[in-house]
Amino acid sequence: MTDARESHAYDADLHEPGSPAAEGRCSYHQQDGRDAAACTGPAVVSYETADGWESGCSAALEELVERGEILPLGQGA
């Protein structure tokens, strides 16, 4: 899990103005190929990807942590 990136409690200021993430929505489940029905609602986490900052609902947070893509909230350096 050494490649896992830090995660932060959702922070609208990290996201591009006008984006779903900046509006407090889960951008993770809005991406192509994601199960939008699995979305549990508002963003609870902000995390950085190669394409910039994304946001995730509680289900996305759990999935990303389980896959080792991001660290659990509060586990960053």
N, C-alpha and C positions, 0 to 999 in steps of 0.2 A: 504494500500500500504506500510505497515511498513516492509514487507519482501523484498521489491525491493532493488536490489543491485545497487551500483554506476556504472556509465558508464563513459567512457573517450573517447575523440576524438581518432580515430584510431591511435594506436602506435604499429608498427611492433615489437618493442623490447619486448613487453609483451607476444608475441606468440612464440611457439616452432619453432626453425629454420627449414626451409624446409616445414612447414605446409602451407596449403592454406591461413590461416590467416596471417602468417608472410610474405606471398607474396602479401598481399594487396587484397586478394579475400574474398568474403563473405562466411565464414564457416557455418553460420546459415542455409543458403539455400542448403548447400551441405549435410546436415544431412538427414538420412533416414526419410521418412514421410513428408518432407517439400516440398513445391511447388517451385521447382527450376525455373519455368517459372516466378514466382513473383519477382525474384531477379532483382534489379535495377543496378547491377554492382559492382564497387569497394567498399571495406570496408570503412565506415565512422565512425564506433564505435567499441571500444573494451570493452568487459564486461566479468566478471568472473562468471563461473558456478562451480558446484560441481566437474566437470571434468577438470577444468582449464580455461584458457582464450579462448574466442571465438571472432569472428569478425562478423559484420553485415553491410549490405548495408543500404541505407536510408529506404527501405521498411521494412527490418528486425527491424531497430531501432524503427520505428513507431509502428510496431506490438508488440514488446517487451514492449514498454512504455505503450501502450493501455492495455495490459494484466497485467500490474503492476509488471513485472518481473525485470525491470531495471528502474532507474530514468532517466529523460530526461538529455541530456548532460548539464553539468554545474550546476546540482542540487544536487551534492554530498556534503558531509560534508567538 
